[in-house]
Amino acid sequence: MKTVSASRQSVYSALDSEREYQVSRWNETTTESGGRHSLEEWFTYMVDYIREAQHAFSREASQDAKPKALNIMRKVTAMGVAAMEQHGAPRRAWTIGREEDRRPAQRRRDDRESTEDPDPEAILGREL
């Protein structure tokens, strides 16, 4: 089977086009919700579409299901983008690579492994 790949730029372009479509389709003038949903609703919609893709793969030849599934992938991924636009977009904290990317949990583990006993007065900033 032939493998097709896409650049990150073309992937983001596809997601932007899907978000533009979603915003034009689901907004304050077209729906009561104005296109805003709870996180639970977003996950429910996304799972429903993922099941649709699974259904296509279970009922159709792969060459017929794949284009449908890729359209669903674009739609679901853009739904995730919409959910993050509405509810926040936490950045991934890296544990590999640059020192400043280490997670706080890693720093705490490093502190526990330290052989120095901390000075309680220094920690509290006053005499005990």
C-alpha angles and dihedrals in degrees: 000000000000116000117219122192134187133207119249088246092057091045092053090045089054090049091049090051090050092049090050089052092047093049091049091048101040114037143118093286097045104041139030091233092051087224092296118129140169118257088252091056092048091052091047092053092046094050090048091056092044089054089051089056091047089051091052091051092048095049106031139053111271093246089056096042097046098069090048091048093050090052089050090048090055091047095047094045090050089049087057089051090051091049091052091047088056101038106026138277112242113198121235112255109222125218094186126063126013118041093232090058094063114120121247088243089060090050091051090050089050089051092051091050091053114114094213118099107226119238105245092208091054091050094049096035093226141068119280 
